[in-house]
Amino acid sequence: MEKNSAMLIQQDFMNILGHIRRTKQQTYAHINYSLLDLYWLTGCTISERVSNAQWGKRVVSELAEFIAENEPTLKGFSDKNLWRMKQFYETYQGNEKLATLWRELSWSHNRMIMTLKQPEEREFYLQLTIKERYSVRELERQIDSALFERTLLANHKLPDVLKASHPSVENTFRDSYVLEFLPLPLVHTEKDLQKALIANMKQFILEVGRDFIFVGEEYRLQVGNSDFFIDLLFFHRGLAALVAFELKIEKFKPEHLGQINFYLEALDPSLYTQISPPPTH
């Protein structure tokens, strides 16, 4: 009885803790929405006044001083930041589609994304940052490593049959993967590469995407009386499909494609049902 009572109390404690954390998250989101709306409105005013030649740099500097004098504890309204708010407004004005996206991210995320020149690139990083829950540092890494360009190149190479069978496949793969986080010597073997990826799986998942669920390394396939092994096997939640990684340190050869196709054909279809999460209603 005492054990059951203690378990019930612990469950109550965990439920209350869950309520606290959800409320904290909701409060943070509400504060973030309000701050972004404030920056948007401030940027709108500055943009309109500057475009009408009513304000210049001196007036914006005076505004920063005025705010600092009247709200001395308020941070983030320096003249440099005021110009950023103007840029923020001018970047997204008239685009309701993106407005629903940038409101989901912090000001630090938005500051980084709005410096990108192409609207398509900004939308790509807005969507991906929300989906992958990138920190500011992680987002910076992806931008610096040209994730947008690498993904675009991969999209162009997708076979039509794959697009037809998996309509959501676009933006899933990269033309090349940046693995600068692996502590590998200049000269290394395929086994060294595999071990390094396993040891740094968290960073590898960041590079390939959080929809990839690691199934195993050296995954054994039995075909007839012979055994074959897939270097790395993943399940992709978005595609609801198995994804095999065969690691090579040499240049691509046609037989490599034949090898991976053989592995995919040999995979047990029942493995999909074992890994795939049940549908939600």
Sine and cosine of phi, psi and omega as CSV:
sin_phi,cos_phi,sin_psi,cos_psi,sin_omega,cos_omega
0.00,0.00,-0.73,0.69,-0.03,-1.00
-0.89,0.46,-0.62,0.78,0.01,-1.00
-0.90,0.43,-0.70,0.72,0.03,-1.00
-0.89,0.45,-0.64,0.77,0.01,-1.00
-0.89,0.45,-0.68,0.73,0.02,-1.00
-0.89,0.45,-0.62,0.78,0.02,-1.00
-0.92,0.40,-0.64,0.77,0.02,-1.00
-0.92,0.40,-0.66,0.75,0.03,-1.00
-0.89,0.46,-0.70,0.71,0.01,-1.00
-0.88,0.48,-0.63,0.78,0.03,-1.00
-0.90,0.43,-0.66,0.76,0.06,-1.00
-0.88,0.48,-0.68,0.73,0.02,-1.00
-0.86,0.51,-0.70,0.71,-0.02,-1.00
-0.91,0.41,-0.60,0.80,0.04,-1.00
-0.89,0.45,-0.70,0.72,0.01,-1.00
-0.90,0.43,-0.67,0.74,0.04,-1.00
-0.87,0.49,-0.62,0.78,0.05,-1.00
-0.89,0.45,-0.66,0.75,0.05,-1.00
-0.88,0.48,-0.68,0.73,-0.01,-1.00
-0.87,0.49,-0.73,0.68,-0.06,-1.00
-0.92,0.38,-0.63,0.78,0.04,-1.00
-0.91,0.42,-0.65,0.76,0.01,-1.00
-0.91,0.41,-0.65,0.76,0.05,-1.00
-0.86,0.50,-0.69,0.73,0.00,-1.00
-0.90,0.43,-0.68,0.73,0.01,-1.00
-0.91,0.41,-0.63,0.78,0.01,-1.00
-0.91,0.42,-0.69,0.72,0.03,-1.00
-0.87,0.48,-0.69,0.72,-0.01,-1.00
-0.88,0.47,-0.67,0.75,0.00,-1.00
-0.90,0.43,-0.69,0.73,0.03,-1.00
-0.89,0.46,-0.67,0.74,0.00,-1.00
-0.89,0.46,-0.70,0.71,0.05,-1.00
-0.85,0.53,-0.71,0.70,-0.05,-1.00
-0.90,0.43,-0.67,0.74,0.01,-1.00
-0.90,0.44,-0.70,0.71,0.00,-1.00
-0.90,0.43,-0.63,0.78,0.06,-1.00
-0.90,0.44,-0.63,0.78,0.04,-1.00
-0.89,0.45,-0.72,0.69,0.02,-1.00
-0.89,0.45,-0.61,0.79,0.02,-1.00
-0.89,0.45,-0.75,0.67,-0.02,-1.00
-0.91,0.42,-0.64,0.77,0.04,-1.00
-0.90,0.43,-0.71,0.71,0.03,-1.00
-0.89,0.46,-0.59,0.81,0.03,-1.00
-0.89,0.46,-0.73,0.68,0.00,-1.00
-0.88,0.48,-0.73,0.68,-0.02,-1.00
-0.89,0.45,-0.68,0.74,-0.01,-1.00
-0.87,0.49,-0.72,0.69,-0.02,-1.00
-0.91,0.42,-0.66,0.75,-0.03,-1.00
-0.93,0.36,-0.64,0.77,-0.01,-1.00
-0.94,0.35,-0.67,0.74,-0.02,-1.00
-0.91,0.41,-0.47,0.88,0.04,-1.00
-1.00,0.01,0.14,0.99,0.01,-1.00
0.88,0.48,0.39,0.92,0.06,-1.00
-0.99,0.11,-0.52,0.86,0.00,-1.00
-0.86,-0.51,0.50,-0.87,0.15,-0.99
-0.77,-0.63,-0.21,-0.98,-0.03,-1.00
-0.86,0.51,-0.62,0.78,-0.05,-1.00
-0.89,0.45,-0.67,0.74,-0.02,-1.00
-0.92,0.40,-0.63,0.78,0.03,-1.00
-0.90,0.43,-0.63,0.78,0.07,-1.00
-0.90,0.43,-0.63,0.78,0.04,-1.00
-0.91,0.42,-0.59,0.81,0.05,-1.00
-0.89,0.46,-0.68,0.73,0.02,-1.00
-0.87,0.49,-0.67,0.74,0.02,-1.00
-0.92,0.39,-0.63,0.78,0.01,-1.00
-0.89,0.45,-0.70,0.72,0.01,-1.00
-0.91,0.42,-0.69,0.73,-0.01,-1.00
-0.89,0.45,-0.59,0.81,-0.01,-1.00
-0.95,0.32,-0.63,0.78,-0.07,-1.00
-1.00,-0.01,-0.38,0.93,0.06,-1.00
-0.74,-0.67,0.95,0.31,-0.13,-0.99
-0.89,0.45,-0.40,0.92,-0.01,-1.00
-1.00,-0.01,-0.11,0.99,-0.05,-1.00
-0.99,0.16,0.80,-0.60,0.01,-1.00
-0.97,-0.25,0.38,-0.93,0.14,-0.99
1.00,-0.07,0.18,0.98,-0.02,-1.00
-0.86,-0.51,0.61,0.79,0.14,-0.99
-0.93,0.36,0.26,-0.97,0.00,-1.00
-0.89,0.46,-0.54,0.84,0.05,-1.00
-0.89,0.45,-0.69,0.73,0.00,-1.00
-0.94,0.33,-0.53,0.85,0.05,-1.00
-0.89,0.45,-0.63,0.77,0.06,-1.00
-0.92,0.39,-0.55,0.83,0.08,-1.00
-0.90,0.43,-0.62,0.79,0.02,-1.00
-0.90,0.43,-0.61,0.79,0.09,-1.00
-0.88,0.47,-0.72,0.70,0.03,-1.00
-0.89,0.46,-0.64,0.77,0.02,-1.00
-0.85,0.53,-0.75,0.66,0.01,-1.00
-0.89,0.45,-0.73,0.69,-0.07,-1.00
-0.93,0.36,-0.45,0.89,0.02,-1.00
-0.94,0.35,-0.64,0.77,-0.15,-0.99
-0.92,-0.40,0.00,1.00,-0.05,-1.00
-0.87,0.49,0.67,-0.74,0.03,-1.00
0.98,0.18,0.03,1.00,-0.01,-1.00
-0.91,-0.41,1.00,0.05,-0.04,-1.00
-0.91,0.41,-0.52,0.86,0.00,-1.00
-0.87,0.49,-0.72,0.69,-0.02,-1.00
-0.97,0.24,-0.39,0.92,0.02,-1.00
-0.88,0.48,-0.57,0.82,0.03,-1.00
-0.95,0.33,-0.35,0.94,-0.01,-1.00
-1.00,0.03,-0.77,0.64,-0.08,-1.00
-0.91,0.41,-0.37,0.93,0.05,-1.00
-0.94,0.34,-0.31,0.95,0.00,-1.00
-0.99,0.14,-0.19,0.98,-0.10,-0.99
-0.92,-0.40,0.31,-0.95,0.01,-1.00
-0.97,0.26,0.24,-0.97,0.05,-1.00
-0.88,0.48,-0.61,0.79,0.01,-1.00
-0.89,0.45,-0.67,0.75,0.08,-1.00
-0.88,0.47,-0.73,0.68,-0.05,-1.00
-0.90,0.44,-0.63,0.78,0.03,-1.00
-0.85,0.52,-0.63,0.78,-0.02,-1.00
-0.95,0.31,-0.70,0.72,-0.09,-1.00
-0.95,0.32,-0.58,0.81,-0.09,-1.00
-0.95,0.30,-0.18,0.98,0.06,-1.00
-0.98,0.17,-0.21,0.98,0.01,-1.00
-0.95,0.31,0.59,-0.81,-0.16,-0.99
-0.99,0.15,-0.64,0.77,-0.10,-0.99
-1.00,0.04,0.75,-0.67,0.05,-1.00
-0.84,0.54,-0.62,0.79,0.00,-1.00
-0.90,0.43,-0.59,0.81,0.01,-1.00
-0.94,0.35,-0.66,0.76,0.04,-1.00
-0.88,0.47,-0.71,0.71,0.00,-1.00
-0.89,0.46,-0.64,0.77,0.01,-1.00
-0.85,0.52,-0.76,0.65,-0.05,-1.00
-0.95,0.30,-0.53,0.85,0.10,-1.00
-0.87,0.49,-0.77,0.64,-0.03,-1.00
-0.90,0.43,-0.69,0.72,-0.07,-1.00
-0.94,0.33,-0.58,0.81,0.02,-1.00
-0.90,0.43,-0.63,0.78,0.06,-1.00
-0.92,0.39,-0.74,0.68,-0.05,-1.00
-0.91,0.42,-0.72,0.70,-0.09,-1.00
-1.00,0.01,-0.12,0.99,0.01,-1.00
0.84,0.54,0.74,0.67,0.00,-1.00
-0.91,0.41,0.66,-0.75,0.25,-0.97
-0.96,0.27,0.15,-0.99,0.02,-1.00
-0.88,0.47,-0.65,0.76,0.00,-1.00
-0.91,0.42,-0.67,0.75,0.02,-1.00
-0.91,0.42,-0.65,0.76,0.05,-1.00
-0.88,0.47,-0.69,0.73,0.01,-1.00
-0.87,0.50,-0.66,0.75,0.03,-1.00
-0.88,0.47,-0.69,0.73,-0.04,-1.00
-0.92,0.40,-0.63,0.78,0.04,-1.00
-0.92,0.40,-0.71,0.70,-0.01,-1.00
-0.90,0.44,-0.49,0.87,-0.01,-1.00
-1.00,-0.03,0.20,0.98,0.07,-1.00
0.85,0.52,0.73,0.69,-0.01,-1.00
-0.87,0.50,-0.63,0.77,0.00,-1.00
-0.86,0.51,-0.76,0.65,-0.02,-1.00
-0.91,0.41,-0.65,0.76,-0.01,-1.00
-0.91,0.43,-0.59,0.81,0.01,-1.00
-0.96,0.29,-0.64,0.77,0.00,-1.00
-0.88,0.47,-0.67,0.74,0.03,-1.00
-0.89,0.46,-0.65,0.76,0.02,-1.00
-0.91,0.40,-0.63,0.78,0.02,-1.00
-0.86,0.51,-0.64,0.77,-0.02,-1.00
-0.92,0.39,-0.39,0.92,-0.06,-1.00
-1.00,-0.09,-0.04,1.00,-0.03,-1.00
-0.93,0.37,0.75,-0.66,0.04,-1.00
-0.91,0.42,0.56,-0.83,0.00,-1.00
-0.87,0.50,-0.58,0.82,-0.02,-1.00
-0.91,0.42,-0.56,0.83,0.03,-1.00
-0.95,0.33,-0.64,0.77,0.05,-1.00
-0.89,0.45,-0.59,0.81,-0.01,-1.00
-0.94,0.33,-0.65,0.76,-0.04,-1.00
-0.99,0.17,-0.46,0.89,0.00,-1.00
-0.73,-0.69,0.99,0.13,-0.07,-1.00
-0.84,0.54,-0.41,0.91,-0.04,-1.00
-1.00,-0.05,0.26,0.97,-0.10,-0.99
-0.95,0.33,-0.41,0.91,-0.01,-1.00
-0.87,0.50,0.60,-0.80,-0.02,-1.00
0.95,0.32,0.23,0.97,0.02,-1.00
-1.00,0.02,-0.62,0.78,-0.09,-1.00
-0.92,-0.39,0.29,-0.96,0.02,-1.00
-0.90,-0.44,0.53,-0.85,0.06,-1.00
-0.90,0.43,-0.56,0.83,0.10,-0.99
-0.56,-0.83,0.43,-0.90,-0.02,-1.00
-0.91,-0.41,0.70,-0.72,-0.03,-1.00
-0.99,-0.12,0.89,-0.45,-0.10,-1.00
-0.86,-0.52,0.69,0.72,-0.05,-1.00
-0.91,0.41,-0.27,0.96,-0.03,-1.00
-0.98,0.17,-0.13,0.99,-0.02,-1.00
-0.99,0.13,0.80,-0.60,0.00,-1.00
-0.99,0.15,0.92,0.40,-0.07,-1.00
-0.96,-0.27,0.63,-0.77,0.12,-0.99
-0.94,0.35,0.25,-0.97,-0.03,-1.00
-0.86,0.52,-0.66,0.75,0.06,-1.00
-0.98,-0.22,0.88,-0.48,-0.03,-1.00
-0.52,-0.86,0.26,-0.96,-0.01,-1.00
-0.98,-0.18,0.15,-0.99,0.07,-1.00
-0.90,0.44,-0.57,0.82,0.05,-1.00
-0.91,0.42,-0.63,0.78,0.06,-1.00
-0.87,0.49,-0.68,0.73,0.01,-1.00
-0.89,0.46,-0.70,0.71,-0.02,-1.00
-0.89,0.45,-0.72,0.69,0.00,-1.00
-0.89,0.46,-0.64,0.77,0.00,-1.00
-0.91,0.41,-0.63,0.78,0.03,-1.00
-0.91,0.41,-0.67,0.75,0.02,-1.00
-0.90,0.44,-0.67,0.74,-0.02,-1.00
-0.94,0.35,-0.37,0.93,-0.02,-1.00
-0.85,-0.53,0.68,0.74,-0.11,-0.99
-0.89,0.46,-0.58,0.81,-0.01,-1.00
-0.87,0.49,-0.72,0.70,0.02,-1.00
-0.93,0.36,-0.56,0.83,0.02,-1.00
-0.91,0.41,-0.65,0.76,0.05,-1.00
-0.89,0.45,-0.60,0.80,0.06,-1.00
-0.86,0.50,-0.63,0.78,-0.02,-1.00
-0.96,0.29,-0.67,0.74,-0.07,-1.00
-1.00,0.05,-0.45,0.89,0.01,-1.00
0.84,-0.54,0.57,-0.82,-0.08,-1.00
-0.95,0.32,-0.22,0.98,0.04,-1.00
-0.96,0.29,-0.24,0.97,0.03,-1.00
-0.99,0.14,0.86,-0.51,0.06,-1.00
-0.96,-0.27,0.83,-0.56,-0.04,-1.00
-0.95,0.30,0.82,-0.57,0.01,-1.00
-1.00,-0.09,-0.71,0.70,0.01,-1.00
0.14,-0.99,0.24,-0.97,0.09,-1.00
-0.96,-0.28,0.42,-0.91,-0.03,-1.00
0.73,0.68,0.74,0.67,-0.06,-1.00
-0.93,0.36,0.84,-0.54,-0.14,-0.99
-0.98,0.18,0.76,-0.65,0.11,-0.99
-0.88,-0.48,0.72,-0.70,0.04,-1.00
-0.93,-0.37,0.88,-0.47,0.03,-1.00
-0.85,-0.53,0.94,-0.33,-0.10,-0.99
0.90,0.43,-0.81,-0.59,0.03,-1.00
-0.98,-0.18,0.19,0.98,-0.06,-1.00
-0.93,-0.37,0.53,-0.85,0.06,-1.00
-0.95,-0.31,0.66,-0.75,0.08,-1.00
-0.77,-0.64,0.39,-0.92,-0.10,-1.00
-0.72,-0.69,0.80,-0.59,0.08,-1.00
-1.00,0.08,0.77,-0.64,-0.04,-1.00
-0.82,0.57,-0.84,0.55,0.00,-1.00
-0.66,-0.75,0.75,-0.66,0.02,-1.00
-0.86,-0.51,0.74,-0.67,0.00,-1.00
-0.80,-0.59,0.35,-0.94,0.19,-0.98
-0.90,-0.44,0.75,-0.66,0.00,-1.00
-0.98,-0.20,0.88,-0.47,-0.08,-1.00
-0.91,0.42,-0.68,0.73,-0.04,-1.00
-0.90,0.43,-0.66,0.76,-0.01,-1.00
-1.00,0.05,-0.26,0.97,-0.10,-1.00
0.79,0.61,0.78,0.63,-0.08,-1.00
-0.56,-0.83,0.44,-0.90,0.10,-0.99
-0.99,0.14,0.63,-0.78,0.00,-1.00
-0.79,-0.62,0.86,-0.50,-0.02,-1.00
-0.98,-0.20,0.69,-0.72,0.07,-1.00
-0.93,-0.38,0.87,-0.50,0.10,-1.00
-0.94,-0.35,0.89,-0.46,-0.15,-0.99
-1.00,0.02,0.78,-0.63,0.04,-1.00
-0.72,-0.70,0.62,-0.79,0.06,-1.00
-0.96,-0.27,0.00,1.00,0.05,-1.00
-0.98,-0.19,0.13,-0.99,0.03,-1.00
-0.92,0.39,0.44,-0.90,-0.05,-1.00
-0.88,0.48,0.66,-0.75,0.09,-1.00
-0.79,-0.62,0.50,-0.87,-0.02,-1.00
-0.82,0.57,-0.55,0.83,-0.02,-1.00
-0.92,0.40,-0.38,0.93,0.06,-1.00
-0.90,0.44,-0.66,0.75,0.02,-1.00
-0.91,0.41,-0.65,0.76,0.04,-1.00
-0.89,0.47,-0.61,0.79,0.01,-1.00
-0.90,0.44,-0.73,0.69,-0.04,-1.00
-0.94,0.35,-0.59,0.81,0.06,-1.00
-0.90,0.44,-0.61,0.79,0.05,-1.00
-0.88,0.47,-0.69,0.73,0.01,-1.00
-0.88,0.47,-0.70,0.71,-0.04,-1.00
-0.91,0.42,-0.61,0.79,0.04,-1.00
-0.92,0.39,-0.53,0.85,-0.08,-1.00
-1.00,0.10,-0.22,0.98,-0.01,-1.00
-0.89,0.45,0.66,-0.75,0.01,-1.00
-0.94,0.34,0.86,-0.51,0.00,-1.00
-0.84,0.54,-0.46,0.89,-0.02,-1.00
-0.93,0.37,-0.33,0.94,0.03,-1.00
-0.88,0.47,-0.57,0.82,0.02,-1.00
-0.85,0.52,-0.72,0.70,-0.04,-1.00
-0.94,0.34,-0.45,0.90,0.03,-1.00
-0.95,0.31,-0.55,0.84,-0.08,-1.00
-1.00,-0.09,-0.62,0.79,-0.10,-0.99
-0.87,0.50,0.79,-0.62,0.04,-1.00
-0.92,0.38,0.50,-0.86,0.00,-1.00
-0.90,0.43,0.51,-0.86,0.00,-1.00
-0.91,0.42,0.56,-0.83,0.04,-1.00
-0.99,-0.15,0.55,-0.84,-0.03,-1.00
-0.89,-0.45,0.00,0.00,0.00,0.00
